[in-house]
């Protein structure tokens, strides 16, 4: 079942660390089966929506998304991020 990795950036503390992370994370996630579906600030928010940076990546399964997160390549990206952001990552199953 398809799964979605959703990253919600609540606060960016260090733009340089975020840039270093992004340079490593993109290739790490795509080489591990991820496809970027959406990335950026919302064009419009409703209800209690927040205007925060959001990234959505599609994977073939929750297990594939977990494996990408735990991969050595992505762990290197996380090390580069080193507390440069406050965010959450959600792995959400797709509807089939």
N, C-alpha and C positions, 0 to 999 in steps of 0.2 A: 504494500500500500504506500502510495506517495506520502512524503512527509515534508513539512516546511520548517526551516530554521528561521526564526524571527528574532532579530536583534533590535532592541529598543535602547537608544542612547539617551539617558536622562541628563547627562552633563558631560561635556568635553573639557577636561582639565589641562590637557597638553596636546596641542595640534601636531607637534613634531612626532610625538609617540604614536598618535593615531595614524599619521602618514606612514611611519615605519611599519606599523601593524598592517595597514591596508596593502602595502606593497608585498608583504609576505602572505597575508591571509587569503587574498583573492586566488592566487595560483594554488595555494594549499587546498582550498575548498573545492575548486573546480577540478583539480587533478584527482580528488577523492570522490568525484561523482556529483558535485553540486552544480546547479545552474542558477545564476543570479536572476531573480524575477523582478525585483523592485529595490530601489536604493535612493535615499534622499529624504528631504523634508516633505511633509504632507502639503498638498495643494489646498486642502480644505479639511477641517476637523469638525466633528459634531459631538453633541452631548458633552461628556467630560474629557474629550480628546485633547491630547497635548501636542504641541508643535515640536516634536522631537524627531531627530534623525532615526530612520527605520530602514532595516535591510531585511529582505525576504529571499531565501535561497531554497530551491526545490531539490529534494533528494528522492531516491527510489524507495526509501523506507526510513523509519526511525533508526533502525540499526545502522544504516549507511551514514546517517547524519551523526550519530554517536561516534562511529568509527572515524569520520572526518575530524570531529572535534578532538578526539584522542590521538590523532596521527602525530608523528614527530614533526611534520612540517607545520601543522597548525599550532602545536605547542611552542614552536620557535616564534611564531607570530604573536602568541600570547605573551611570551617573554619580552618581546619588543614593545608591546603595549604597556606593560609594567605600571598599571594603575593610572594610565593616562585618560581613562574615561570611567564614568559610572553608567553601567548599562545592565540589561538583563537579556538573556538568550532563552527563547522558548522553542522546544521542538514539538510541533503540532502535527498530528496525523491529518492527511488529506481526506476528503470525502469521496468515496468511490461508489 
